[in-house]
Amino acid sequence: MSREIKVYDTTLRDGTQGEGVSFSMEDKVRIAQRLDALGIHYIEGGWPGSNPKDLRFFKRVQGAVFKTARISAFGSTRRPGVRPQEDSNLQALVEAGPPVVTIFGKSWDLHVTHALGTTLDENVAMIGDSVAYLLKHFEEVIYDAEHFFDGFKKNREYALKTLRAAEAAGAHCLVLCDTNGGGLPHEIVEIIREVKKHVKAETPLGIHVHNDTECAVANTVAAVSEGINHIQGTINGYGERCGNANLVSIIPNVMLKMRLDCIPSASLRELRDVSRFVSELANRKPWTSQPYVGDSAFAHKGGMHVSAVLKHPDTYEHISPEAVGNHRRVLVSELSGKSNVLWKAREYGIDLDQATPDSRRILDRLKALEDEGFQFEGAEASFELLMERALGRLRPYFELDAYRVIIEEQNTSGGPVSEATVRVRVKGILEHTAAVGNGPVNALDHALRKALEEFYPNLKTMQLLDYKVRILDESKGTGAKTRVLITSGDGEETWGTVGVADNIIEASWQALVDSIEYKLRRDERRSAGR
Ligand SMILES: [Zn+2]
């Protein structure tokens, strides 16, 4: 059996320290579930001592079933001069209560005396005490040696002493961190070799690096080649400053190039979808030329490349794009992405035979919508409805007659007031309702529910959890198209829907209608036992 590389994802903690990246609680739960399905071994959910939202996340996922992933909470060693059981940060970790905890301690003497303002000996005691205390409360304790590589370069004896303190206290893994991200692969290799001479052969080591020299992926791969089996990083490399090590590149590097075990090989085909899913929820544009998963990663434009690659893909492709869920694109004459649709359809339990008119119809519809600016990553519910509509399986639950939204700015405190009226036909009856809301979309949502809840009482359990807007062509300013992504939930499941229009209200309406139809369709299928 080959070595197994364990992946520790910190998108939900270190990733959110990246500029412009933030996730709602629902986003975090959805990402954690998606990472679990991918086969990630550890998911760091947040820093409960620093942020009440993070504590709520841990409460929310307590009792949730994760197939592979172990949830981890992040925090620091105890403060100087207090006992672990009196330290509020350590108590918050215990209260969060996941099976795994990761604490960071200082490795660099300068940080101990200048940032922490304590003595070098007290810092070593803080590391040992904190690890020993947490071992009583957690199944697994991971120690992050913050600034390890910089600390080692400045005061090697002291950096090693802090690491040995965590080891002696019984930490399950010692993670060497390049916190400032300034290291280069040859330095990482040299230092890991030195560290190995000073810790027990059986002590597991890990790596956590940042991307300030654009070497985070290279540094992680170099660490793996030195025998390190625990790698930390984030999806798409999101993270502070220039980001963390990008797991979306590291995972295929480790599996396809180094031939080591990591996530299940069948899940590797999910990689592009997971990358897109996280970028949609982060409301960040996907990086077109992202290695392995970007739109351009297997796009061939030059005439000679195109003809060669069509005859024999190995001529200009380093791996088969399907291995990571991507596909070849030929830019002179776009080839259909039909196999992708089939793959997606299978995921949703819809069996489309490659040769049927059904698959052609779905594909045509998909292409037309994508040309309009629709995108279905993060909007699985809309994609499922698209397939059902194309197959003629979805009967409308209601029909729109008209809607109207008024936004009235009054010369009083309290801001503008939104009011929506909706006329819809439900089961042959014309319903005409009006409602106010804190914004136009909120008012529309209220008015539509008012019309529908009498007929479909199960809609009462459904809530809109999140709302994201993206302008599709920034150069046109307010004249551009708008894409709206709505996340809804009913306590059992959360789902995403999408709408695209020239008008933000119309785009929101489409996403809103999909969200309601998805809920009704799913409940109907469940009660029919399908
Ligand atoms: Zn970090």
Residues whose N, C-alpha, C, O or C-beta is under 5 A from the ligand:
A	BS01	ZN	D14
